[in-house]
Amino acid sequence: MKVNEKTRLVGKNVILVPYTATHVQKYHEWMKSPELQHFTASEPLTLEQEYAMQKSWFEDEDKCTFIILDKSRYDKTHSEIDAMIGDTNLFFNNSDERGTAEAEIMIADEKSREKRMGWEAMILMLRYGFEKLKVNKYQVKISMDNEKSLRMFSKLKFHEVERSSVFQEITFTKDCEEDWIKWLVSETADAIRDENYE
């Protein structure tokens, strides 16, 4: 999605930056992990396919992707590649419900897990989706054995709406109600949205 190509979201512990070709090599290495393939329902791709995927995500108006950086690591190294820890996405996959987006989050860097970085990154993305992309309802699909994500989205006040024994996943949704939006904003009160990021 080109709308976020110059957008950087800066939180307390994470920075979200647009997914560009410079990030692909490290992303490709992450996605060789069977664990990440399982939890993201992804198939392994060649490096060339990964570059093509990044390009399509950038050009497709139905997908918004940010790479998650560890802010403290970035402040020390000034290298996005060194600071990369995961990604977060929004997919607009139902043309009849343009205001509905499917949200995803992945913390690929094992050392960055259990530090609430995924929590902060997801809240930043949910707020961005509401404010900039006019999302009015979110959906997530989570593997039944992904306990961390199940707990996180429950704490984010998402509600279970469907279970699929075939795909072994649970679907949750959350309407963007006024009180919930106020909570998202309060949780990210110090966040900065830089739309002139190069």
N, C-alpha and C positions, 0 to 999 in steps of 0.2 A: 504494500500500500504506500503510494507516494506521499500521502498526506503527512506522514511522520518522518520523511526522509531528512529533515533538518531539526527534528525534535529530540531533546534530551530531557529526561525526567530525573531530577536529583533529589534523593531522599537522605535520611540520616546515615544509613549504612550501605545503601545500594544506589547505583546510577543505571538508568535504562537508556540505551542508545540504539539507533536504528541498526538492523542487521544488514551488513554490507559484505561485499566480496572479501574484504580483508579478514573477516571473522570465520570464513568458511573452513579453512584448513583445520583450525582447532575444533570447530563444531563437528566436522567430519570424524575427527579422532574420538570425540565423545560418543558419537552414535555407533561406534563399533562395539559398545558395551551391550551385552545381551540383556542386562537389567534395565537399561534405559530404553532399549528397543521394546521390551515387554511393557513397561509402564507408560510409554508414549504410543503404543500400538503402531510402531514404525518398522519398516523393512530396511535392512542395510542397503546403502547406496554406494556407488563408486564416487570418487572425488569429483569427477566430471558431472555426474548426476546431482551431486550436492550443490555445485556451482549453478547448475541449471535451476534447481529448486529455489535457491536464494534469489535468483533473478526473477523467477515467476512470482515469488512471494512479494518482491518489491513492486512488480508491475500490476499484480492482481488487486483490484479495489475491494475484494472481499476478504483480504487477510491483512492483519496488522501485527507486526513482529518487532519485538525489542530484545536485544541482548542485555543480560543482567551483568553488571560489573560490581565487584567488591569495592566500595568507595575508598576504604582505607588503603587497600592495595593499589588502587589507581592513583591516589594522592601521592603515594611513595614512588611509583614507577612511571607514571604518566603513559602507561602502555595499556590500551584496551585489551590487547591479546592476553597479557599477563593477568589482567584483572577479571577476565571472563569467568563467570561461574554458572551460567545457565541462560535460559530464555523464557519469554512469556509471549503468548499469542492471543489474538482475538480472531475468530472466524465468523463471517456472516454467511451462513450456509442455507438460509431459507429466504428466497426472494419475496415471499409473501409477508414475511415478518422482518423487514429491514432493521427494525430496532432491536432485534434479538441477536446476541453474539455468543458463540461458544468460547469459553476461556480455557487457557492451558498454561501450566507453569512447570518448569523443569529446573531443578538445581543439579547440574551434572557434576560439579566439583564436590567430591565427598567431604573435603575439609570445611566446606561452607555450609553443610547441612546442620540442622539443629541449632542454628544461630538466628532464627527468625528473619533471615534474609529473603527467603521465599515468601514469607508472610508480607513483608514490606513491599516487595516487588509486585505481588499480586494486588495489594491495595492500591498502589500507584497506578497499575494498569486498569483496574476497575474504575478508578476515578477518571482517568484519561478517557476511557471508553464512553463514560457518561457525559463528560464535559465537552469533549472534542468530536466524538464520533456519534453522538446522539443515541447511544445504547439505552434502552429502557427495560431490558430484561436480559439476564445472563443465564447460561446453561453450562454445566460441566459434566463430562463423562469420565468416571474414575474406575479403574480396575478394582474388583472386590478385595484383592489382597494388598492394595496400596493404602495401608492403614494411616500413614502420615497425611496423605492428601485427603482422605476421608475425614480425618479429624480437623484438618485445617479449614475445609469448606463448611463443615458443620459450625465451626467457630465464626466463620464469615457469614453465618445465618442463612446459608443455602438450605433448601428443603428437598428431600428425596421425592422424586416423582415416578421413577421407573427402575426396575431391575431386569437385566437380561442374563438369563442363564446360558444362552448361546454364546454371547460375547464376554460373559463373566464381568460385567460392568454395571455400575449404578449411575443413573442420571439424576442430577440435582439442578434446581433452578432458583433464581432469585430475582424478584421484581425490584426495580430501582425506586423504592419508596422514598419519600422525603426524609424521614427519620434516618433511614439507612445511609442515604447520601450525605446527610449532615455528619453521621458517624465516620464515613470514609474521609470526609474533608478534615474532621478533627484529628483523625489518626495520622493524617499527612499534612498537618498544618504548616510545617516548616519546609515542605517540598517546593522545589522550583521547577517550573516548566520553561525551558529555554527553547524557543522555536527558531533560533538563528544559529543552530549548531552546525558546524562544518566538519 
